Amino acid sequence: LSLVRAAFEEALRLRGGTYIVRGALEDLPLDHSGVTIPKGSDVLCSMWVTHRDERWWDDPLEFRATRMLDEAASASRPRFAWYPFGGGRRTCIGMHLALQSGVLVLATLLRDWTLEPRDGDEPVAPVSNVLVRPSRPIELRAKARVARG
């Protein structure tokens, strides 16, 4: 299940949320830049950009589930290099349930079925609307796996 979880987390990195907007509760000086975000300003935190930042992710546009299993690389990243459920006091209350449920559903599905794109299927573009959504329905062909006995 660790590889299934890693694949699920990698999918959230590449196709999870796009941004979070928060208001600055006080003046916020940015480290070493001389810039201060004034109290009351709206601050947009872009998951889409952070989750593709080459400082934290090797080959950031490539789907590579095993990167989520690399403990040394994970330890060297800043806390919010991966935050598909938000962070701090505003972390999604359902984060652990979503991760656990997603992994179990994916593992169960992949245990019994092979999923393939339909013949001649066109690529699906991501559309940003706080969450990333497909530009059209995704249709797959499901083939039952041979029973193991």
Sequence and secondary structure as in RCSB ss.txt:
>XXXX:A:sequence
LSLVRAAFEEALRLRGGTYIVRGALEDLPLDHSGVTIPKGSDVLCSMWVTHRDERWWDDPLEFRATRMLDEAASA
SRPRFAWYPFGGGRRTCIGMHLALQSGVLVLATLLRDWTLEPRDGDEPVAPVSNVLVRPSRPIELRAKARVARG
>XXXX:A:secstr
 HHHHHHHHHHHHHHSB EEEEE SS EE TTT  EE TT EEEEEHHHHTT TTT SSTTS  GGGGG HHHHH
HS TTSS TT  GGGS TTHHHHHHHHHHHHHHHHHHEEEEE TT     EEESSBEEESS   EEEEE     
